[in-house]
Amino acid sequence: MPAADRQPPATRLVGDVGGTNARFALLGAQGLSDIRVLACADHATFADALRSYLAAVGADGVRHVAIGIANPVYGDHIRMTNHHWAFSIAQTRAELGLETFLVLNDFAVLARALPELPANELVQVGGGSAVAGAPLGLLGAGTGLGVSGLIPTAGGGWMPLAGEGGHVSFAPYDEREVEVWRLAHARFGHVSAERLLNGAGMAFLHHALGQIAGHTTTPERSAADITRLALDGGDALCHDTVTLFCTLLGTVAADLAITLGARGGVYIGGGIVPKLGEFFVRSPFRQRFEDKGRTSPYLRDIPVWVIHSPWPALLGAAAALGQALQASPRHGHA
């Protein structure tokens, strides 16, 4: 290849690290490239997973890395909630020979991408038009339940929120949901929204609804199997489980919208809801979202979008890395 046609080696890498999978990509002038998905369980440490990716794509010039991770990020030490990885940001940066290693909460990173998502990668579920310059809400169910928001700043930019809103207390709405709460409380103690609104939570809901219905035995099923059987229409209990899952998500989404004043809209990502397609659109999600007593008229106007972008968190990590390097181009970041 003529020297003039050669692309310079990528020096930037972005990642999206969840409890199940880690997604990595190189970042160059043309955007994201060499996107790979690695199973976290196949690698003893985060550094091992990153090395494996670099070896697979043949990249040896990476100096600047930004990742979103499914975990609170306070200080230097990271210990994942839904996986066994634990590491020091500073030590990992030195071990991998990086100039920049930016580690952010995964949903704060995803929130950074929201204003940039193209309309054809979003499906609206009810509501009116977004209010320009108003806060945005974000939640998504997968291995856990991620929650964030995007707050407008005085300079016309955005500030993402890095919190652990998935651990708010579950609020039952009717007698059946009270019974679900009782069964969850007997098993877990405190019943958070995340206990019910993630992959393991869907499996628990399936078991709980079977018990409430008086079934002597309920087959143990994974979230993937429950979802598949619900969408196929061949299993009434699975259909009921996924319907309740969507309904409960409406409660949490409405609470988030009210808390943030998210008149700019609420976005739903994660690994579960986008796969439900029309099932979610037709579910009681929107009815429950708007059923909030005196605040129902307020919520009725707020649009909700399901994110169907293939790599939104990687786009958010790229934006965060670019801002960090622009602010402090000669220094590493923890």
ZIZIQUI-V189341 format. One record per residue. N is the residue number from 0. PSI is psi as a letter, one per 40 degrees, with the letter a starting at -180 (* if undefined). Layout:
# ZIZIQUI-V189341
n:N psi:PSI
n:N psi:PSI
This chain:
# ZIZIQUI-V189341
n:0 psi:h
n:1 psi:i
n:2 psi:d
n:3 psi:d
n:4 psi:e
n:5 psi:h
n:6 psi:h
n:7 psi:i
n:8 psi:i
n:9 psi:h
n:10 psi:e
n:11 psi:i
n:12 psi:i
n:13 psi:i
n:14 psi:i
n:15 psi:h
n:16 psi:h
n:17 psi:a
n:18 psi:e
n:19 psi:d
n:20 psi:i
n:21 psi:h
n:22 psi:h
n:23 psi:i
n:24 psi:i
n:25 psi:i
n:26 psi:h
n:27 psi:a
n:28 psi:d
n:29 psi:e
n:30 psi:a
n:31 psi:i
n:32 psi:i
n:33 psi:f
n:34 psi:h
n:35 psi:i
n:36 psi:h
n:37 psi:h
n:38 psi:h
n:39 psi:d
n:40 psi:e
n:41 psi:e
n:42 psi:h
n:43 psi:d
n:44 psi:i
n:45 psi:d
n:46 psi:d
n:47 psi:d
n:48 psi:d
n:49 psi:d
n:50 psi:d
n:51 psi:d
n:52 psi:d
n:53 psi:d
n:54 psi:d
n:55 psi:d
n:56 psi:e
n:57 psi:f
n:58 psi:h
n:59 psi:e
n:60 psi:e
n:61 psi:h
n:62 psi:e
n:63 psi:h
n:64 psi:h
n:65 psi:h
n:66 psi:i
n:67 psi:h
n:68 psi:i
n:69 psi:g
n:70 psi:i
n:71 psi:i
n:72 psi:h
n:73 psi:h
n:74 psi:a
n:75 psi:d
n:76 psi:h
n:77 psi:h
n:78 psi:h
n:79 psi:i
n:80 psi:d
n:81 psi:e
n:82 psi:i
n:83 psi:e
n:84 psi:h
n:85 psi:h
n:86 psi:i
n:87 psi:h
n:88 psi:d
n:89 psi:d
n:90 psi:d
n:91 psi:d
n:92 psi:d
n:93 psi:d
n:94 psi:d
n:95 psi:e
n:96 psi:f
n:97 psi:i
n:98 psi:d
n:99 psi:h
n:100 psi:g
n:101 psi:h
n:102 psi:h
n:103 psi:i
n:104 psi:h
n:105 psi:d
n:106 psi:d
n:107 psi:d
n:108 psi:d
n:109 psi:d
n:110 psi:d
n:111 psi:d
n:112 psi:e
n:113 psi:d
n:114 psi:e
n:115 psi:e
n:116 psi:h
n:117 psi:i
n:118 psi:d
n:119 psi:e
n:120 psi:e
n:121 psi:h
n:122 psi:h
n:123 psi:h
n:124 psi:g
n:125 psi:i
n:126 psi:i
n:127 psi:b
n:128 psi:i
n:129 psi:i
n:130 psi:h
n:131 psi:h
n:132 psi:e
n:133 psi:i
n:134 psi:i
n:135 psi:i
n:136 psi:i
n:137 psi:h
n:138 psi:i
n:139 psi:h
n:140 psi:h
n:141 psi:b
n:142 psi:d
n:143 psi:a
n:144 psi:h
n:145 psi:i
n:146 psi:h
n:147 psi:a
n:148 psi:i
n:149 psi:h
n:150 psi:h
n:151 psi:i
n:152 psi:i
n:153 psi:d
n:154 psi:e
n:155 psi:e
n:156 psi:a
n:157 psi:i
n:158 psi:h
n:159 psi:i
n:160 psi:h
n:161 psi:g
n:162 psi:a
n:163 psi:f
n:164 psi:e
n:165 psi:e
n:166 psi:e
n:167 psi:i
n:168 psi:h
n:169 psi:h
n:170 psi:h
n:171 psi:i
n:172 psi:d
n:173 psi:a
n:174 psi:d
n:175 psi:d
n:176 psi:d
n:177 psi:d
n:178 psi:d
n:179 psi:d
n:180 psi:d
n:181 psi:d
n:182 psi:d
n:183 psi:d
n:184 psi:d
n:185 psi:d
n:186 psi:d
n:187 psi:e
n:188 psi:b
n:189 psi:h
n:190 psi:h
n:191 psi:i
n:192 psi:d
n:193 psi:d
n:194 psi:d
n:195 psi:d
n:196 psi:f
n:197 psi:a
n:198 psi:d
n:199 psi:d
n:200 psi:d
n:201 psi:d
n:202 psi:d
n:203 psi:d
n:204 psi:d
n:205 psi:d
n:206 psi:d
n:207 psi:d
n:208 psi:d
n:209 psi:d
n:210 psi:d
n:211 psi:d
n:212 psi:e
n:213 psi:e
n:214 psi:h
n:215 psi:d
n:216 psi:i
n:217 psi:h
n:218 psi:h
n:219 psi:h
n:220 psi:i
n:221 psi:i
n:222 psi:d
n:223 psi:d
n:224 psi:d
n:225 psi:d
n:226 psi:d
n:227 psi:d
n:228 psi:d
n:229 psi:d
n:230 psi:d
n:231 psi:d
n:232 psi:e
n:233 psi:e
n:234 psi:h
n:235 psi:d
n:236 psi:d
n:237 psi:d
n:238 psi:d
n:239 psi:d
n:240 psi:d
n:241 psi:d
n:242 psi:d
n:243 psi:d
n:244 psi:d
n:245 psi:d
n:246 psi:d
n:247 psi:d
n:248 psi:d
n:249 psi:d
n:250 psi:d
n:251 psi:d
n:252 psi:d
n:253 psi:d
n:254 psi:d
n:255 psi:d
n:256 psi:d
n:257 psi:d
n:258 psi:d
n:259 psi:e
n:260 psi:f
n:261 psi:g
n:262 psi:e
n:263 psi:e
n:264 psi:i
n:265 psi:h
n:266 psi:i
n:267 psi:h
n:268 psi:b
n:269 psi:i
n:270 psi:e
n:271 psi:d
n:272 psi:d
n:273 psi:d
n:274 psi:e
n:275 psi:e
n:276 psi:b
n:277 psi:d
n:278 psi:d
n:279 psi:d
n:280 psi:d
n:281 psi:e
n:282 psi:i
n:283 psi:e
n:284 psi:d
n:285 psi:d
n:286 psi:d
n:287 psi:d
n:288 psi:d
n:289 psi:e
n:290 psi:g
n:291 psi:f
n:292 psi:b
n:293 psi:e
n:294 psi:e
n:295 psi:d
n:296 psi:d
n:297 psi:d
n:298 psi:d
n:299 psi:d
n:300 psi:e
n:301 psi:h
n:302 psi:i
n:303 psi:h
n:304 psi:h
n:305 psi:h
n:306 psi:h
n:307 psi:e
n:308 psi:i
n:309 psi:d
n:310 psi:f
n:311 psi:d
n:312 psi:d
n:313 psi:d
n:314 psi:d
n:315 psi:d
n:316 psi:d
n:317 psi:d
n:318 psi:d
n:319 psi:d
n:320 psi:d
n:321 psi:d
n:322 psi:d
n:323 psi:d
n:324 psi:d
n:325 psi:d
n:326 psi:d
n:327 psi:g
n:328 psi:e
n:329 psi:e
n:330 psi:i
n:331 psi:i
n:332 psi:h
n:333 psi:*
